[in-house]
Structures are given as structure tokens and as C-alpha cells.
């Protein structure tokens, strides 16, 4: 029997039992659908977070507390405003300021009867230049604002819309943690991500005012902007030398943008693969169902198998026929699951803030695994069918 003929016979057998075939493939459909959907959401999260980090500006160096071990407990920051000034003095001059620091906390903000809780950043002078945060309307902080810790604020576009209901917030007052500030400007809209804080929903105040608000005297982190990609390592060396004069080696770490993106990307990739593996369990369950139904099919068609063998069909012909039936079952289930997974990924992207990215490797993986499940779990029933004795098979009722 040729492969084409075996395939034709396999399809006839599946069509003859439509309902049973459909129910058998259900586990495979759900498994493939889950793998495609979860991988798409995981990849979307990776791209969103990577874009958010890149959106802070190009060629950034992040100076963070601790030794850079993401698996350890959070370290207490010991940076102070003077560290930013020392770095600014030590780094080669560039366009605008090169270093900036901040302290951040969550506070309740109220204005005109509206009330929200959002992130409040106390920033040093030049923060907007370093992290590429522009003011769309109004005026950015001056060095005098930061030096005297004036109670002025820059607010994000979302914060302005919620608190002031579309009216012009410039010159208006708002209350941050019980302290009154005057709105000096509205930040340019940058968009948010469903996997991180909304950068349009935040309030910036001068560093001194922010430190008094949070009751601290330190900075949470420092940003340094390299002039271009070729000076990143040289700037890292300067940062380590300057801060190393006051802080111990394990009290701070300097990471480039690429290193941060790489670490975050690796973590999300692992989580994506874990989710895909969990979803893949349903594929195994579907495979067990395929094996069980194929064994039942062998029992039901014993006389047919005996008749085929009596008419000259070889063992390998019968084995090939039943193996093809199993592969076609799971292959069709894989295609249906793939189409449903892509459709649900698009639906999730349309009706929610989630971003879903369907990758070629997830499609290839889903289809190959579904066919592989049919091959793996179809071998035993196919071998049993092929090894039936034709005389004994014809005697069966």
C-alpha cells in the first residue's frame, strides 16, 4: 500500500467517526491554543518592557544600590545628591547634564476634589535631559528650583487629565501627601505599558522637596548618560572610581541599558517557557486520549484488519495506516488550536492593554509538537494493529 493510499484510507476512517475524531482532538486543540496564546503574551510583555527601558533614552548607565545580584534581597541605597555632582564634575563634558538622580515613592495626590494615588519622583537638576523626559507645556525645573527645594511640580499627561478634567493645570495647586505644590508644567506624553508603571501617571518634584516628603536624605538610583555607545565602558570606569571613593564595592553596581534589557529579557523568556511547558501538559493529556481512542479503534476494526491481511496487506501497511490516523488527528487538532490561539491573541490585544506577539518559533513548535504527539502516542495502537494474526482477527465477533 502506498503512502498516498494509506493516507486516503486513514481519512476515510476518521470521517466515518466524525464526533469521536473531534472529541479526540479536543485535548490537542486546547494544548496548542494555550501554548500559542501564552507564548504570544509572554513575548509581548518582553517587547513592552524592553521598549519602556529603551524609552528612557539612549546610552544610559544605571547606578543601582547593591552588588547587582537580582536574586538577593533589595539593598538600601546610600547615594546622596553630592554623588551626582561629583559624577557630573568627573565625566567628560557633553551636551547638557550627564548625571541625574531621583527618589521615588507612592503618594496620594488631590486637586479640585479629585484624588488619586500615584508615583512621585524627587529629581535632581537635569533629570529630564538625562532620561529624555520633555516638558510639553509650562516650564521645566531650574537649578534654583532644585537648590531651594521649591514646592513646584511637573505632572504627567494622565495625571493632568484625571485631576484637572481637561482644564489647564499650569499655575494650579495640588496636594501631594498633605503638602501643597504648584503645577509648573505638564510632561510630554510617552505612553505606558500594562507590565509596568504608567509613565504618564506620575508627579515630579525637586529633589529636596521629595526627600522631605518621604523623610529620607538619600537617592534611590542614579542615571548617567554616555555621549555615545563608544564611551559607555569609559564612563562606567569613571563612575566606579568616583563612587568607590565613598562607597564599598558591594554597595553599588553600574549596569548599561543593554545589560538591564538582557537580564529582564532572560527572566521573561524563562517565565514564557515555563508557562508554555505548563500549557503543554494538556498536549500530553490529549496524546493519552489519542492513544486510548486508537486502541479502541483497533479493537472495533479487528475483522477489517484480518480481512485486509488475508487479501495481502502487510504488517507495515496496517501499522502505517493506523499511525497516519493518529498523526492526522493530532495534526488537524494542532492547526485548529494554532488558528484559535492566534485569534485569541489578537482579541486579547484588541480588548485589553496586553500586547501579544505571535512568533514563528511558537507556531513551528506548536505544530511540530502536535504531530509528534500523534506519532508518539499512535505507535502502540499501530503496532498492535499490525501484529494481529489474520486468522484470529477473522474469528473475532
FENVENUR-V774017 format. One record per pair of residues at least 12 apart in sequence whose ideal C-beta (glycine too) atoms are under 10 Angstrom apart, sorted by the first residue. I is the first residue (numbers start at 0). J is the second residue. Records with the same first field share a line. If there is no record, write none. Layout:
I->J / J
This chain:
0->307 / 311 / 312 / 313 / 315 / 316 / 317 / 319 / 320
1->316 / 319
2->319 / 323
4->316 / 319 / 320
5->315 / 316 / 317 / 318 / 319 / 320 / 321 / 322 / 323 / 324
6->319 / 320 / 323 / 324 / 326 / 327
7->320 / 323
8->307 / 316 / 319 / 320 / 321 / 323 / 324
9->319 / 320 / 321 / 322 / 323 / 324 / 325 / 326 / 327 / 328
10->323 / 324 / 327
11->324
12->296 / 300 / 303 / 320 / 321 / 323 / 324 / 327
13->296 / 323 / 324 / 327 / 328 / 331
16->292 / 296 / 299
19->292 / 295 / 296 / 328
20->292 / 296 / 324 / 327 / 328 / 331 / 332
21->328 / 331 / 332 / 335
22->288 / 292
23->285 / 288 / 289 / 290 / 291 / 292 / 293 / 295 / 296 / 325 / 328 / 329 / 332
24->285 / 288 / 289 / 292 / 327 / 328 / 329 / 330 / 331 / 332 / 333 / 334 / 335 / 336 / 369 / 373
25->281 / 285 / 288 / 332 / 335 / 336
26->281 / 282 / 283 / 284 / 285 / 286 / 287 / 288 / 289 / 329 / 332 / 336 / 372
27->281 / 282 / 284 / 285 / 286 / 288 / 289 / 328 / 329 / 330 / 331 / 332 / 333 / 334 / 335 / 336 / 365 / 368 / 369 / 370 / 372 / 373
28->281 / 282 / 285 / 329 / 331 / 332 / 333 / 334 / 335 / 336 / 337 / 338 / 339 / 340 / 369
29->278 / 281 / 282 / 284 / 285 / 332 / 336 / 339 / 340
30->278 / 279 / 280 / 281 / 282 / 283 / 284 / 285 / 286 / 329 / 332 / 333 / 336 / 340 / 365 / 368 / 369 / 372
31->278 / 279 / 281 / 282 / 285 / 329 / 332 / 333 / 334 / 335 / 336 / 337 / 338 / 339 / 340 / 361 / 362 / 364 / 365 / 366 / 368 / 369 / 372
32->278 / 281 / 332 / 333 / 335 / 336 / 337 / 338 / 339 / 340 / 341 / 342 / 343 / 344 / 365
33->274 / 275 / 277 / 278 / 279 / 280 / 281 / 282 / 336 / 339 / 340 / 343 / 365
34->274 / 275 / 276 / 277 / 278 / 279 / 281 / 282 / 333 / 336 / 337 / 340 / 361 / 362 / 364 / 365 / 368 / 369
35->275 / 278 / 333 / 336 / 337 / 338 / 339 / 340 / 341 / 342 / 343 / 344 / 355 / 357 / 358 / 361 / 362 / 364 / 365 / 366
36->274 / 275 / 278 / 336 / 339 / 340 / 341 / 342 / 343 / 344 / 346 / 347 / 355 / 357 / 361
37->270 / 271 / 272 / 273 / 274 / 275 / 276 / 277 / 278 / 279 / 340 / 344 / 355 / 361
38->271 / 272 / 274 / 275 / 278 / 340 / 344 / 355 / 356 / 357 / 358 / 360 / 361 / 362 / 364 / 365
39->271 / 340 / 341 / 343 / 344 / 345 / 347 / 348 / 353 / 354 / 355 / 356 / 357 / 358 / 361 / 362
40->193 / 194 / 271 / 274 / 343 / 344 / 347 / 348 / 351 / 353 / 354 / 355 / 356
41->267 / 268 / 269 / 270 / 271 / 272 / 273 / 274 / 275 / 355 / 356 / 358 / 361
42->267 / 268 / 271 / 344 / 354 / 355 / 356 / 357 / 358 / 360 / 361
43->192 / 193 / 194 / 267 / 271 / 344 / 347 / 348 / 353 / 354 / 355 / 356 / 357
44->192 / 193 / 194 / 195 / 263 / 267 / 270 / 271 / 353 / 354 / 355 / 356
45->194 / 260 / 263 / 264 / 265 / 266 / 267 / 268 / 270 / 271 / 354 / 356
46->192 / 194 / 264 / 267 / 354 / 356
47->190 / 191 / 192 / 193 / 194 / 195 / 267 / 352 / 353 / 354 / 356
48->192 / 194 / 195 / 259 / 260 / 263 / 264 / 266 / 267
49->192 / 256 / 259 / 260 / 261 / 263 / 264 / 267
50->190 / 192 / 260 / 354
51->189 / 190 / 191 / 192 / 194 / 195 / 196 / 198 / 263
52->195 / 256 / 257 / 259 / 260 / 263 / 264
53->256 / 257 / 259 / 260
54->130 / 131 / 132 / 189 / 190 / 192 / 198
55->129 / 130 / 131 / 132 / 189 / 198 / 222 / 224 / 256 / 259
56->127 / 128 / 129 / 130 / 131 / 132 / 222 / 224 / 256
57->131 / 224 / 225 / 227 / 228 / 256
58->223 / 224 / 225 / 226 / 227 / 228 / 229 / 230 / 231 / 234 / 255 / 256 / 257
59->129 / 130 / 131 / 222 / 223 / 224 / 225 / 231 / 254 / 255 / 256 / 257 / 259
60->86 / 97 / 98 / 129 / 221 / 222 / 223 / 224 / 225 / 231 / 232 / 234 / 235 / 237 / 238 / 253 / 254 / 255 / 256 / 258 / 259
61->220 / 221 / 222 / 223 / 252 / 253 / 254 / 255 / 256 / 258 / 259
62->76 / 78 / 82 / 83 / 86 / 98 / 100 / 218 / 220 / 221 / 222 / 223 / 235 / 238 / 239 / 242 / 251 / 252 / 253 / 254
63->76 / 78 / 219 / 220 / 221 / 251 / 252 / 253 / 254 / 259
64->76 / 77 / 78 / 217 / 218 / 219 / 220 / 221 / 246 / 249 / 250 / 251 / 252
65->249 / 250 / 251 / 252
66->247 / 248 / 249 / 250 / 251 / 252
67->249 / 251 / 252 / 253 / 254 / 258 / 262
68->249 / 252
69->262 / 263 / 265 / 266
71->249
74->249 / 250 / 251 / 252
75->217 / 250
76->100 / 102 / 215 / 217 / 218 / 219 / 220 / 221 / 250 / 251
77->217 / 218 / 242 / 245 / 246 / 247 / 250 / 251
78->100 / 101 / 102 / 217 / 218 / 219 / 220 / 221 / 242 / 245 / 246 / 250 / 251
79->100 / 210 / 216 / 217 / 218 / 245
80->100 / 102 / 121 / 123 / 124 / 145 / 206 / 207 / 210 / 216 / 217 / 218 / 221
81->218 / 245
82->98 / 100 / 123 / 217 / 218 / 221 / 238 / 241 / 242 / 245 / 246 / 251
83->96 / 97 / 98 / 99 / 100 / 101 / 123 / 124 / 125 / 126 / 129 / 206 / 218 / 221 / 222 / 223
84->98 / 100 / 123 / 124
85->98 / 238 / 241 / 242 / 244 / 245
86->98 / 99 / 100 / 221 / 223 / 234 / 237 / 238 / 241 / 242
87->99 / 123 / 124 / 125 / 223 / 241
88->241
89->234 / 237 / 238 / 240 / 241 / 242
90->223 / 224 / 225 / 226 / 230 / 233 / 234 / 237 / 238 / 241
91->225 / 226 / 230 / 233 / 234 / 237
92->226
93->128 / 224 / 225 / 226 / 227 / 230 / 234
94->128 / 224 / 226
95->125 / 127 / 128 / 129 / 224
96->123 / 124 / 125 / 126 / 127 / 128 / 129 / 142 / 223 / 224
97->125 / 128 / 129 / 222 / 223 / 224 / 225 / 226 / 234 / 237
98->123 / 125 / 126 / 129 / 221 / 222 / 223 / 224 / 234 / 238 / 241
99->122 / 123 / 124 / 125 / 126 / 127 / 128 / 129 / 130 / 132 / 206 / 218 / 220 / 221 / 222 / 223 / 224
100->121 / 122 / 123 / 125 / 126 / 129 / 206 / 217 / 218 / 219 / 220 / 221 / 222 / 223
101->120 / 121 / 122 / 123 / 126 / 129 / 130 / 203 / 206 / 209 / 218 / 219 / 220 / 221 / 222
102->119 / 120 / 121 / 122 / 123 / 204 / 206 / 209 / 210 / 212 / 213 / 215 / 216 / 217 / 218 / 219 / 220
103->118 / 119 / 120 / 121 / 122 / 196 / 201 / 203 / 209 / 213 / 218 / 219 / 220
104->118 / 119 / 120 / 121 / 176 / 209 / 212 / 213 / 214 / 215 / 219
105->117 / 118 / 119 / 176 / 196 / 213
106->118 / 119 / 174 / 175 / 176 / 177 / 178 / 202 / 204 / 209 / 212 / 213
107->119 / 174 / 175 / 176 / 177
108->152 / 154 / 158 / 161 / 162 / 173 / 174 / 175 / 176 / 180 / 200 / 201 / 202
109->162 / 173 / 174 / 175 / 176 / 177
110->154 / 158 / 159 / 161 / 162 / 163 / 164 / 168 / 171 / 172 / 173 / 174 / 175 / 179 / 180 / 182
111->162 / 163 / 164 / 166 / 168 / 171 / 172 / 173
112->162 / 164
113->158 / 161 / 162 / 163 / 164 / 173
114->161 / 162 / 174
115->157 / 158 / 161 / 162 / 200 / 202
116->200
117->154 / 155 / 157 / 158 / 161 / 162 / 175 / 196 / 197 / 200 / 201 / 202
118->155 / 158 / 196 / 197 / 198 / 200 / 201 / 202 / 203
119->152 / 175 / 176 / 180 / 201 / 202 / 203 / 204 / 208 / 209 / 212 / 213
120->132 / 153 / 201 / 202 / 203 / 204 / 206 / 209 / 219
121->145 / 148 / 202 / 203 / 204 / 205 / 206 / 207 / 208 / 209 / 210 / 211 / 212 / 213 / 215 / 218 / 219
122->140 / 145 / 153 / 203 / 204 / 205 / 206 / 208 / 209 / 218 / 222
123->140 / 142 / 145 / 205 / 206 / 207 / 209 / 218 / 221 / 222
124->139 / 140 / 141 / 142 / 143 / 144 / 145 / 146 / 205 / 206
125->139 / 140 / 142 / 145 / 222 / 224
126->139 / 140 / 145 / 153 / 203 / 205 / 206 / 222
127->139 / 140 / 153 / 184 / 186 / 187 / 203
128->224
129->221 / 222 / 223 / 224
130->222 / 224
131->187 / 189 / 224
132->153 / 155 / 186 / 187 / 189 / 198 / 201 / 203
133->184 / 186 / 187 / 188 / 189
134->153 / 183 / 184 / 185 / 186 / 187 / 203
135->153 / 155 / 156 / 159 / 184 / 185 / 186 / 187 / 188
136->156 / 159 / 167 / 168 / 169 / 182 / 184 / 185 / 186 / 187
137->151 / 153 / 154 / 167 / 168 / 169 / 170 / 182 / 183 / 184 / 185 / 186
138->151 / 153 / 169 / 183 / 184
139->153 / 183 / 184 / 186 / 203
140->152 / 153 / 183 / 184 / 203 / 204 / 205 / 206
141->183 / 205
142->205
143->205
144->183 / 204 / 205 / 206 / 207 / 208
145->204 / 205 / 206 / 207 / 208
146->205 / 206 / 207
147->205 / 207 / 208
148->204 / 205 / 206 / 207 / 208 / 209 / 210 / 211 / 212
149->180 / 181 / 183 / 204 / 205 / 207 / 208
150->172 / 175 / 178 / 179 / 180 / 181 / 183 / 204 / 205 / 207 / 208 / 211 / 212
151->180 / 181 / 182 / 183 / 184 / 203 / 204 / 205 / 208
152->168 / 172 / 173 / 175 / 179 / 180 / 181 / 182 / 183 / 184 / 202 / 203 / 204 / 205 / 208 / 209
153->180 / 182 / 183 / 184 / 185 / 186 / 201 / 202 / 203 / 204 / 205
154->168 / 169 / 171 / 173 / 180 / 182 / 183 / 184 / 185 / 186 / 199 / 200 / 201 / 202 / 203 / 204
155->185 / 186 / 187 / 188 / 189 / 191 / 197 / 198 / 199 / 200 / 201 / 202 / 203
156->185 / 186 / 187 / 188 / 189 / 190 / 197 / 198 / 199 / 200 / 201
157->186 / 188 / 190 / 191 / 197 / 198 / 199 / 200 / 201
158->173 / 182 / 185 / 186 / 197 / 199 / 200 / 201 / 202
159->171 / 173 / 182 / 184 / 185 / 186 / 188 / 199 / 200
160->185 / 199 / 200
161->200
162->182 / 202
163->182 / 185
167->182 / 185
168->181 / 182 / 183 / 184 / 185
169->181 / 182 / 183 / 184 / 185
170->182 / 183
173->202
175->202 / 204 / 208 / 209 / 212
176->211 / 212 / 213
177->212
178->204 / 208 / 211 / 212
180->202 / 204 / 205 / 208 / 212
182->202
183->203 / 204 / 205
184->203
185->199
186->198 / 199 / 201 / 202 / 203
187->199
191->352
192->352 / 354
193->351 / 352 / 353 / 354
194->267 / 352 / 353 / 354
197->352
206->218
220->251
221->238 / 242 / 251 / 253
223->235 / 237 / 238 / 253 / 255
225->255 / 256
228->255 / 256 / 257
231->253 / 255 / 256 / 257
232->255
234->253 / 255
235->253 / 254 / 255
236->253
237->253
238->251 / 253
239->251 / 252 / 253
271->358 / 361
275->361 / 364 / 365 / 368
278->340 / 365
279->364 / 365 / 368 / 372
281->336
282->329 / 332 / 333 / 336 / 365 / 368 / 369 / 371 / 372
283->368 / 372 / 375 / 376
284->372
285->328 / 329 / 332 / 333 / 336 / 369 / 372 / 373 / 376
286->325 / 329 / 368 / 369 / 371 / 372 / 373 / 374 / 375 / 376 / 377
287->372 / 376
288->328 / 329 / 376
289->324 / 325 / 326 / 328 / 329 / 332 / 372 / 373 / 375 / 376 / 377 / 380
290->325 / 372 / 373 / 375 / 376 / 377 / 378 / 379 / 380
291->376 / 380
292->324 / 325 / 328 / 376 / 380
293->321 / 322 / 324 / 325 / 328 / 373 / 376 / 377 / 378 / 379 / 380 / 381 / 383 / 384
294->321 / 379 / 380 / 383 / 384
295->380
296->321 / 324 / 325 / 380 / 384
297->317 / 321 / 379 / 380 / 381 / 382 / 383 / 384 / 385 / 387
298->380 / 383 / 384 / 395
300->317 / 321 / 384 / 387 / 392
301->384 / 387 / 391 / 392 / 393 / 394 / 395 / 396
302->392 / 393 / 394 / 395 / 396
303->317 / 384 / 392 / 393
304->317 / 320 / 321 / 383 / 384 / 385 / 386 / 387 / 388 / 389 / 392 / 393 / 395
305->387 / 388 / 389 / 390 / 391 / 392 / 393 / 394 / 395
306->389 / 392 / 393
307->320 / 384 / 387 / 389 / 392
308->385 / 387 / 388 / 389 / 390 / 392 / 393
309->389 / 390 / 392 / 393
310->389
312->385 / 389
313->385
314->382 / 384 / 385 / 386 / 387
315->381 / 385
316->385
317->381 / 382 / 383 / 384 / 385 / 386 / 387 / 389
318->377 / 378 / 380 / 381 / 382 / 383 / 384 / 385 / 386
319->381 / 385
320->381 / 384 / 385
321->377 / 378 / 379 / 380 / 381 / 382 / 383 / 384 / 385
322->373 / 374 / 377 / 378 / 380 / 381 / 382 / 384 / 385
323->373 / 374 / 377 / 381
324->373 / 377 / 380 / 381 / 384
325->370 / 372 / 373 / 374 / 375 / 376 / 377 / 378 / 379 / 380 / 381
326->369 / 370 / 371 / 372 / 373 / 374 / 375 / 376 / 377 / 381
327->370 / 373 / 377
328->369 / 372 / 373 / 376 / 377
329->366 / 368 / 369 / 370 / 371 / 372 / 373 / 374 / 375 / 376 / 377
330->366 / 369 / 370 / 372 / 373 / 374
331->369 / 373
332->369 / 370 / 372 / 373
333->362 / 365 / 366 / 367 / 368 / 369 / 370 / 371 / 372 / 373
334->365 / 366 / 369
335->369
336->365 / 366 / 369
337->357 / 361 / 362 / 365 / 366 / 369
340->355 / 357 / 361 / 362 / 365
341->355 / 357 / 361 / 362
343->355
344->356 / 357 / 361
345->357
